[in-house]
C-alpha cells in the first residue's frame, strides 16, 4: 500500500499530464502553495499561491506549443515530503529540452504546500526557455 503523499503526487503528475488544472487546484496544491524555479530564464522565480503556480504551468505549455511533457520515473514519500525523479521534455523555437529533474514537495494536511524544482542541467533549461 502506497503512502498517502505518494498517491497525492502521483495524482498531481497525472493531472498535469492531462492538463487537468481543476484537480491540481482543488486536490493537489494548497491555496497558498509556493513553487520555486531556479535559473535566469523568463520562467524562473518564485510563484506564490495557486493562481501564480497554475499560471506558470500555462506559460510552460504556451512557450512549448503544448509539447512539454513530464514523467514520474521514481518517487519517495514520507509524512512531510515527496521527492520525484522526473524526466522532462519539450520543443520550442527549434530547440529541444531533455532534462532529468528532481522535484521536492513539502506536504501538509494532504496538500502540497511548497515545491522546489531542480533541473539536472540548469544552463540548458535557461537556454531552452530564454
VEXLO-668403 format. One record per residue: z, x, y of N, C-alpha, C, O, CB in turn; chain; residue in one letter. Coordinates in steps of 0.2 Angstrom, whole numbers, plus 5000, padded with zeros to 4 digits. Each point is the difference from the previous one (the first is absolute). Glycine has a CB too. Layout:
N
GUDO   nzz   nxx   nyy  cazz  caxx  cayy   czz   cxx   cyy   ozz   oxx   oyy  cbzz  cbxx  cbyy  chain  resn
GUDO     Z     X     Y     Z     X     Y     Z     X     Y     Z     X     Y     Z     X     Y      A     a
...
# end
This chain:
130
GUDO   nzz   nxx   nyy  cazz  caxx  cayy   czz   cxx   cyy   ozz   oxx   oyy  cbzz  cbxx  cbyy  chain  resn
GUDO  5000  5004  4994  5000  4996  5006  5000  5004  5006  5004  5005  5001  5002  4986  4993      A     x
GUDO  4990  5008  5011  4999  5004  5006  5006  4999  5005  5002  4994  5000  4985  5006  4998      A     x
GUDO  5014  5005  5006  5005  4999  5005  4997  4995  5005  4994  5000  5001  5011  5012  4998      A     x
GUDO  4999  4983  5005  4997  4996  5004  4996  5003  5006  4995  4997  5003  5015  4996  4994      A     x
GUDO  4992  5013  5005  4997  5003  5006  4993  5003  4997  4995  5001  5004  5016  5002  5001      A     x
GUDO  4988  4999  4989  4994  5001  4997  4995  4994  5000  4995  5001  5002  5011  5008  4991      A     x
GUDO  4997  4986  5005  4996  4994  5001  4998  4998  5007  4994  4998  5001  5012  4998  4989      A     x
GUDO  4998  5005  5014  4999  4998  5008  4994  5005  5002  4995  4997  5003  5017  5000  4999      A     x
GUDO  4988  5009  4996  4995  5005  5003  4993  4999  4996  4995  5000  5003  5014  5008  5000      A     x
GUDO  4992  4990  4991  4994  4998  4996  4996  4994  5003  4994  5000  5001  5011  5005  4989      A     x
GUDO  4999  4990  5012  4998  4994  5003  4997  5002  5007  4994  4997  5001  5015  4996  4993      A     x
GUDO  4994  5011  5009  4997  5003  5007  4993  5003  4999  4996  4999  5004  5016  5002  5000      A     x
GUDO  4988  5003  4991  4993  5004  4999  4995  4995  4998  4994  5000  5002  5012  5010  4995      A     x
GUDO  4996  4985  4999  4995  4995  4998  4998  4996  5006  4994  4999  5000  5011  5001  4988      A     x
GUDO  4999  4998  5016  4998  4996  5006  4996  5004  5004  4995  4997  5003  5016  4996  4996      A     x
GUDO  4991  5013  5003  4996  5004  5004  4993  5001  4997  4995  4999  5004  5015  5007  5000      A     x
GUDO  4989  4995  4990  4993  5001  4997  4996  4994  5000  4994  5000  5001  5011  5008  4992      A     x
GUDO  4998  4986  5008  4997  4993  5000  4999  4998  5007  4997  4995  5002  5008  5002  4987      A     x
GUDO  4998  5007  5016  5000  4998  5007  5004  4994  5001  4999  4996  5005  4990  5008  4996      A     x
GUDO  5017  4995  4995  5004  4994  5001  5006  5002  5005  5005  5002  4997  4992  4994  4991      A     x
GUDO  5002  5003  5018  5005  5002  5005  5005  4995  5000  5006  5002  5002  4985  5003  5005      A     x
GUDO  5008  4989  4991  5006  4995  4999  5005  5002  4995  5006  5000  5002  4986  4991  5001      A     x
GUDO  5006  5012  4992  5005  5002  4995  5004  5006  5003  5006  5001  4999  4987  4995  4991      A     x
GUDO  5003  5009  5013  5003  5006  5003  5005  4997  5006  5006  5003  5000  4984  5004  4997      A     x
GUDO  5008  4989  5007  5005  4997  5005  5006  4997  4998  5005  5001  5002  4985  4998  5005      A     x
GUDO  5009  4996  4988  5005  4996  4998  5004  5002  4994  5006  4998  4999  4987  4993  5005      A     x
GUDO  5005  5013  4992  5003  5002  4993  5002  5008  5000  5004  5001  4996  4990  4989  4999      A     x
GUDO  5002  5014  5008  5001  5007  4999  5003  5004  5005  5005  5003  4999  4985  4996  4995      A     x
GUDO  5008  5000  5012  5003  5003  5006  5005  4996  5004  5000  4994  5001  4990  5013  5000      A     x
GUDO  5016  4997  5001  5004  4996  5005  4997  4999  5006  4995  5004  5002  5015  5002  4992      A     x
GUDO  4992  4989  5010  4997  4999  5007  5001  5006  5004  4995  5001  5005  5008  4987  4994      A     x
GUDO  5002  5016  5001  5001  5006  5004  4998  5006  4997  5003  5005  5002  5006  4989  5004      A     x
GUDO  4986  5006  4989  4998  5006  4996  4998  5005  5005  4997  4999  5006  5000  4994  4984      A     x
GUDO  5004  5014  5008  4997  5005  5004  4996  5004  4995  5001  5001  4994  5009  5000  5014      A     x
GUDO  4984  5001  4995  4995  5003  4995  4998  5007  5004  4997  4999  5006  4999  4990  4989      A     x
GUDO  5004  5016  5002  4999  5007  5003  4994  5003  4997  4999  5001  4994  5013  5001  5008      A     x
GUDO  4983  5000  5003  4994  5003  4998  4999  5007  5003  5000  5000  5006  4995  4988  4992      A     x
GUDO  5006  5017  4999  4999  5007  5003  4994  5002  5003  4995  4996  4998  5014  5007  4994      A     x
GUDO  4990  5002  5012  4994  5003  5002  4998  4998  5007  5005  4998  5004  4991  5001  4985      A     x
GUDO  4998  5003  5013  4998  4999  5007  4994  4996  5000  4996  5000  5006  5008  5011  4996      A     x
GUDO  4994  4985  4993  4994  4996  5001  5002  4993  5004  5006  4999  5001  4990  5006  4988      A     x
GUDO  4999  4991  5012  5001  4994  5004  5004  4995  4996  5003  4996  5003  4986  5006  5002      A     x
GUDO  5012  4999  4989  5005  4995  4996  5006  5003  4998  5005  4997  4997  4985  4998  4998      A     x
GUDO  5012  5011  5007  5006  5003  4999  5005  4997  5005  4999  4998  5005  4996  5013  4991      A     x
GUDO  5012  4989  5002  5005  4998  5004  5005  4996  4996  5000  4999  4994  4992  5001  5016      A     x
GUDO  5013  4997  4994  5005  4996  4997  4998  4992  5002  4999  4999  5006  5010  5011  4995      A     x
GUDO  4991  4986  4994  4999  4993  5001  5006  4996  4998  5003  5001  4995  4985  5001  5002      A     x
GUDO  5014  4994  5008  5007  4997  5000  4999  4992  5000  4997  4997  5004  5008  5013  5002      A     x
GUDO  4997  4987  4989  5000  4993  4999  4994  4998  4996  4995  5004  4999  5010  4995  5011      A     x
GUDO  4995  4996  4986  4995  4998  4996  4993  4999  5003  4995  5001  4997  5014  4993  4996      A     x
GUDO  4991  5003  5013  4993  4999  5004  4997  5007  5001  4994  5000  4999  5010  4990  5006      A     x
GUDO  5000  5015  4997  4996  5007  5001  4998  5003  4993  4995  5003  5000  5012  4998  5010      A     x
GUDO  4997  4998  4985  4998  5003  4994  4994  4996  4997  4995  5004  4998  5017  4999  5000      A     x
GUDO  4988  4991  5002  4994  4996  4998  4994  5002  5004  4994  5000  4998  5013  4991  4998      A     x
GUDO  4994  5010  5011  4995  5002  5004  4997  5007  4999  4994  5001  5000  5011  4992  5009      A     x
GUDO  4999  5011  4989  4998  5007  4997  4996  4999  4994  4995  5003  5000  5015  5002  5005      A     x
GUDO  4992  4991  4990  4996  4999  4994  4993  4997  5002  4995  5002  4998  5015  4996  4995      A     x
GUDO  4990  4997  5012  4993  4998  5002  4996  5005  5003  4994  5000  4999  5012  4989  5003      A     x
GUDO  4997  5015  5002  4996  5006  5003  4997  5004  4995  4994  5003  5001  5014  4997  5009      A     x
GUDO  4996  5002  4985  4997  5004  4994  4994  4997  4997  4995  5003  4999  5017  5001  4999      A     x
GUDO  4989  4989  5001  4994  4997  4997  4994  5000  5004  4995  5000  4998  5013  4993  4996      A     x
GUDO  4994  5005  5013  4994  5000  5005  4997  5007  5000  4993  5000  5000  5013  4991  5007      A     x
GUDO  4997  5014  4994  4997  5007  5001  4996  5002  4994  4996  5004  5000  5014  4999  5007      A     x
GUDO  4992  4995  4987  4997  5002  4994  4995  4994  4997  4997  5001  4995  5013  5006  5002      A     x
GUDO  4988  4988  5007  4996  4995  4998  5002  4997  4994  4996  4998  4996  4995  5008  5010      A     x
GUDO  5015  4993  4993  5003  4997  4994  5000  5004  4994  5001  4998  4994  4995  4992  5010      A     x
GUDO  5002  5017  4996  4999  5004  4994  5007  5003  4998  5000  5003  4995  4988  5000  5009      A     x
GUDO  5017  4997  5000  5006  5004  4999  5004  4996  4994  5001  4994  4999  5000  5009  5013      A     x
GUDO  5001  5002  4983  5003  4998  4994  5006  5004  4999  5000  5006  5001  4989  4990  4994      A     x
GUDO  5016  5001  5002  5006  5004  4997  5001  4998  4993  4998  4995  4998  5007  5006  5013      A     x
GUDO  4998  5004  4985  5002  4999  4993  5007  5001  5000  5003  5004  5003  4985  4999  4992      A     x
GUDO  5015  4994  5000  5007  5001  4998  5000  5004  4994  4999  4998  4994  5005  4992  5011      A     x
GUDO  4996  5017  4996  5000  5005  4994  5006  5000  4996  5000  4999  4994  4992  5008  5012      A     x
GUDO  5014  4993  4998  5006  5001  4997  5005  4997  5005  4999  5001  5006  4998  5009  4986      A     x
GUDO  5009  4988  5005  5005  4997  5004  5007  5001  4998  5001  4999  4994  4991  4992  5009      A     x
GUDO  5013  5012  5001  5007  5000  4998  5004  4996  5005  4998  5000  5006  5000  5012  4990      A     x
GUDO  5007  4984  5001  5004  4996  5004  5007  5000  4998  5001  5001  4994  4989  4992  5008      A     x
GUDO  5014  5006  5003  5007  4999  4999  5003  4995  5005  4996  4996  5002  5005  5016  4994      A     x
GUDO  5005  4987  5005  5003  4995  5004  4998  5000  5007  5000  4995  5003  5009  5005  4989      A     x
GUDO  4990  5006  5011  4998  5001  5007  4993  5002  5001  4998  4999  5006  5014  5004  4995      A     x
GUDO  4985  5000  4995  4993  5003  5001  4995  4999  4995  5002  4999  4994  5004  5010  5013      A     x
GUDO  4988  4992  4995  4994  5001  4995  4996  5005  5003  4999  5001  5006  5002  4987  4990      A     x
GUDO  4996  5016  4999  4996  5005  5002  4993  4999  4996  5001  4999  4994  5009  5009  5008      A     x
GUDO  4985  4992  5001  4993  4999  4997  4995  5006  5001  5000  5002  5005  5002  4985  4997      A     x
GUDO  4995  5014  4992  4995  5005  5000  4993  4996  5001  4999  4996  4995  5008  5013  4998      A     x
GUDO  4990  4992  5012  4994  4995  5002  4994  5003  5002  5000  5003  5006  5009  4989  4997      A     x
GUDO  4986  5009  4993  4993  5002  5002  4997  4995  5005  5001  4994  4999  4998  5012  4990      A     x
GUDO  4998  4996  5016  4997  4996  5005  4993  5003  5001  4999  5006  5000  5012  4991  5006      A     x
GUDO  4984  4998  4996  4994  5002  5001  4997  4995  5005  5002  4995  5001  4996  5010  4987      A     x
GUDO  4996  4997  5015  4997  4996  5005  4994  5004  5003  4999  5006  4999  5011  4988  5004      A     x
GUDO  4985  5002  5000  4994  5003  5003  5001  4998  5008  5002  4995  5001  4991  5004  4988      A     x
GUDO  5004  5006  5015  5000  4998  5007  4996  5005  5004  5000  5006  4999  5011  4990  5000      A     x
GUDO  4984  5001  5004  4995  5004  5004  4997  5006  4996  5000  5006  5003  5006  4991  5007      A     x
GUDO  4992  5002  4984  4997  5005  4996  5005  5005  4997  4998  5005  4997  4992  4994  5010      A     x
GUDO  5017  5000  4994  5005  5004  4997  5003  4996  4994  5001  4994  5000  5001  5012  5012      A     x
GUDO  5001  4998  4984  5003  4998  4994  5008  5002  5000  5001  5006  5001  4988  4993  4992      A     x
GUDO  5015  4997  5005  5007  5001  5000  5002  5000  4992  4999  4995  4997  5004  5001  5015      A     x
GUDO  5000  5009  4985  5003  5000  4994  5006  5004  5000  5001  5006  5002  4988  4993  4992      A     x
GUDO  5017  4997  5006  5006  5003  5001  5005  4998  4995  5000  4994  4998  4998  5007  5014      A     x
GUDO  5007  5003  4986  5005  4998  4995  5007  5000  5004  5003  5005  5001  4991  5000  4989      A     x
GUDO  5007  4989  5013  5006  5000  5004  5006  4998  4997  5000  4998  4994  4993  4999  5015      A     x
GUDO  5013  5003  4994  5006  4998  4998  5003  4995  5005  5000  5001  5006  5002  5010  4988      A     x
GUDO  5001  4983  5004  5003  4996  5004  5007  4999  4998  5002  4999  4994  4987  4995  5008      A     x
GUDO  5016  5006  5003  5007  5000  4999  5002  4993  5003  4999  4999  5006  5003  5014  4993      A     x
GUDO  5001  4983  4997  5002  4993  5003  5008  5000  5000  5003  5002  4995  4986  4992  5000      A     x
GUDO  5014  5004  5010  5007  4998  5001  5000  4992  4999  4997  4997  5003  5006  5013  5004      A     x
GUDO  5001  4988  4988  5000  4993  4998  5007  4997  5001  5005  5003  4997  4985  4999  4995      A     x
GUDO  5011  4993  5011  5007  4996  5001  4999  4993  4999  4995  4997  5003  5009  5012  5005      A     x
GUDO  5000  4988  4989  5000  4993  4999  4993  4997  4998  4998  4995  5002  5011  5004  5006      A     x
GUDO  4988  5005  4987  4994  4997  4997  4994  5001  5004  4994  4997  4999  5013  4996  4995      A     x
GUDO  4993  5011  5012  4994  5001  5004  5000  5007  5002  5005  5004  5001  4996  4984  5004      A     x
GUDO  4993  5014  4996  4999  5007  5003  5001  5000  5007  4997  4996  5004  4994  5007  4988      A     x
GUDO  5014  5002  5010  5002  5000  5007  4997  5006  5004  5000  5000  5006  5011  4994  4991      A     x
GUDO  4987  5011  4999  4997  5006  5003  4996  5003  4995  5001  5001  4994  5009  5001  5014      A     x
GUDO  4984  5001  4995  4995  5003  4995  4998  5007  5004  4998  5000  5006  4998  4989  4989      A     x
GUDO  5004  5016  5001  4997  5007  5002  4994  5001  4996  5000  5001  4994  5012  5003  5010      A     x
GUDO  4982  4997  4999  4994  5002  4997  5000  5008  5000  5001  5003  5006  4993  4986  4997      A     x
GUDO  5004  5014  4992  4999  5007  5000  4993  5002  4996  5000  5001  4994  5013  5001  5006      A     x
GUDO  4982  4999  5004  4994  5002  4997  5000  5007  4997  5004  5004  5003  4990  4988  5005      A     x
GUDO  5002  5009  4987  5001  5007  4997  4996  5005  5005  5002  5006  5000  4998  4989  4988      A     x
GUDO  4995  5003  5015  4996  5004  5005  5000  4997  5007  4995  4996  5001  4998  5008  4989      A     x
GUDO  5012  4997  5014  5001  4997  5006  4994  5001  5005  4998  4996  5004  5014  5005  4995      A     x
GUDO  4985  5006  5000  4994  5002  5004  4994  4995  4999  4997  4998  5004  5008  5014  4997      A     x
GUDO  4994  4987  4992  4994  4996  4998  5001  4993  5002  4995  4997  5002  5003  5011  4988      A     x
GUDO  5008  4990  5010  5002  4993  5002  4998  4999  5007  4997  4995  5002  5012  5004  4989      A     x
GUDO  4994  5006  5013  4999  4999  5008  4992  5001  5001  4998  4996  5004  5014  5009  4998      A     x
GUDO  4985  4999  4995  4993  5001  5001  4996  4993  4998  4996  4998  5004  5005  5014  4994      A     x
GUDO  5001  4985  4997  4997  4994  4997  5001  4994  5006  4995  4997  5001  5006  5007  4987      A     x
GUDO  5005  4996  5014  5001  4994  5005  4999  5001  5007  5000  4996  5004  5008  5001  4988      A     x
GUDO  4990  5010  5010  4998  5001  5007  4993  4999  5001  4998  5002  5006  5012  5007  4994      A     x
# end
